[in-house]
Each structure stands twice: as C-alpha cells, then as structure tokens.
Amino acid sequence: MPIRVEGLSYIYNAGQPMEKLALNNVSLAIEDGEFIGLIGHTGSGKSTLVQHLNGLLKPTKGRIYLDGVDIHSKEITLRSVRQQVGMVFQYPEYQLFGETVFEDVAFGPKNMGVPEHQLAERVEWALNLVGLDIGLKDRSPFELSGGQKRKVAIAGVIAMQPRILILDEPTAGLDPKGRDEVLSLVSRLHQEEKTTIILVSHSMEDIARLATRLVVMANGEIVLEGTPEAVFQHADYLERIGLGVPQMKKLLQALQEQGFDVHPDHYTIEAAEGEIVKILETK
Ligand code: ADP
C-alpha cells in the first residue's frame, strides 16, 4: 500500500480568529497503479489533502504513510518523499523560471542527483512523454503557448520519475485541445509508465473517463468513494454538493426516463454513442 492516510485533520490559522478546519478526520488508502480522481466543489479540501501527501503540509492530527513509513518520522526524509510523490500544482507554468525549456525540465532531476551526462536523455524522455517537440528545448519557455508552457512544467515533474504523481487541476484555464492533450499525457503516464495518478478536479467530465476510482470530498471530508459507475449512482447527492454527473450520463438517463432501452451507466462519449446507435437501429 504505497499511500495511507489515517485520521487526517488540518486546521489553517489554528488558534486565530480566521481558524478553519479544512480536513476533518480523513482516511484513505491508495494502491500501486491506481488512477484516483479526487473531486469536490471548490473549498472542499482537495488541495489541502494532496499537499499532505508529499509533506508540504503537516497534519494537525493524523498520519500519512508511504510504504508503511510515517512520512514525518525520522526513518525517511521529506526530500525522498518528494522524489517519490511528484506534485504538479495549479497553474504550474507560473513557476517556470529557466532561460530555456531544457533548464526548467532538468532542474528537478539535477537537484535529485541525476548525473550531468544523463540529464539530456532524461529531459528528452520527459518532453517526449508530454508530447513536446524536442527541438523546443533551447527555446525560452516564455515564448511558448499557454498549453506548451503547462506541458513544460509537467515535464519538469515527470523528469524526476515519481512513482506517484499528483496533479491539482492540471487542465484549468486550457482550451479544449490543450485539455485533451494534458489528459491524454496523464493517461499515457498511467498506462505506459505505470505511474500511480491522483488527479484533482472539480470536473466530472475530465475524470470520469480516466479514473479507476473516484474519491469525492465535501466540507473537508471524504463523502463518497468507488468506481465511477458506483459513484454516479448517487447523481442526486452529487448535484446537492455542487457536482454534476457527466453530460452523457444525464442524456442516457433522460432517454431511459422516456422509455428507451438504454443503459444509463455508460458515461463516456464512446459508450453513450453505442447506446444511442442501438436505439436508432431498433427504430
Ligand atoms: P479545494 O482544493 O477543494 O478547493 P482547499 O483545500 O483549497 O479546497 O480549501 C479547503 C478550505 O480551507 C477552504 O475553506 C479554504 O478557504 C481553506 N483554505 C485553503 N487554504 C487556506 C489558507 N492558506 N489559509 C486559510 N484557509 C485556507
């Protein structure tokens, strides 16, 4: 069990007038190879939770274990934790600083101790994985498009080859094409590199297709957990906590209510298409 969160509570500004209980007794276990979709309305505690997983925030109460070791114990350094648990923050391109793309992507691995003669190969590997032309490596990241900058920033984290990768709203602010590209690179990382993924999103559309398990948060607590199919059974509840179900699921549900013989558990566009073709063929 690579990550285990036990009874985690976190209070911002403890003891001050602005005190805020952001996480309330959260427990969660994540297995190798999972693709977790962490969803919840803004302010539900998603960012606070993931910042605990690589030791950026320290629990007010509770523990975080990586391979059974408490990450705040003397048995492990936070440096080693951060090497294994990579984090792509919201709008990560704001943290680009290098004069060249190469410099930015090489920064993490270099700090981690990857020898100089292996850096070029590592950078190429990461750029390739995020779908950026290797020819961009000598360009200034600031000359690139928004989507490309985001990919450079993601490549910088991937270049450290974390076993577990957390991405906090990685598609925020991108156009549909950029969004698809980022999601497909995350999917590739999961399938080809077997990286365990934790994708934070408030958009069901984005993660329904990709996640093997959804973890739903509201008010600092985990309120639902399971496969996308199981979680989408609770459509009314999800609406109440400010989360929709995917559009395709709504469409199929509406068709079913009209008496059509469709299976409303299909929520990807591809599966929904199959159901709709079925209706048309029986007409
Ligand atoms: P999410 O990622 O789901 O939007 P957050 O983890 O950012 O939620 O926030 C959870 C709660 O903690 C919210 O009520 C938010 O206002 C509060 N919060 C987040 N960051 C801070 C901070 N630095 N100081 C005080 N309160 C914060």
Residues whose N, C-alpha, C, O or C-beta is under 5 A from the ligand:
A	BS01	ADP	Y12 K20 A22 H41 T42 G43 S44 G45 K46 S47 T48
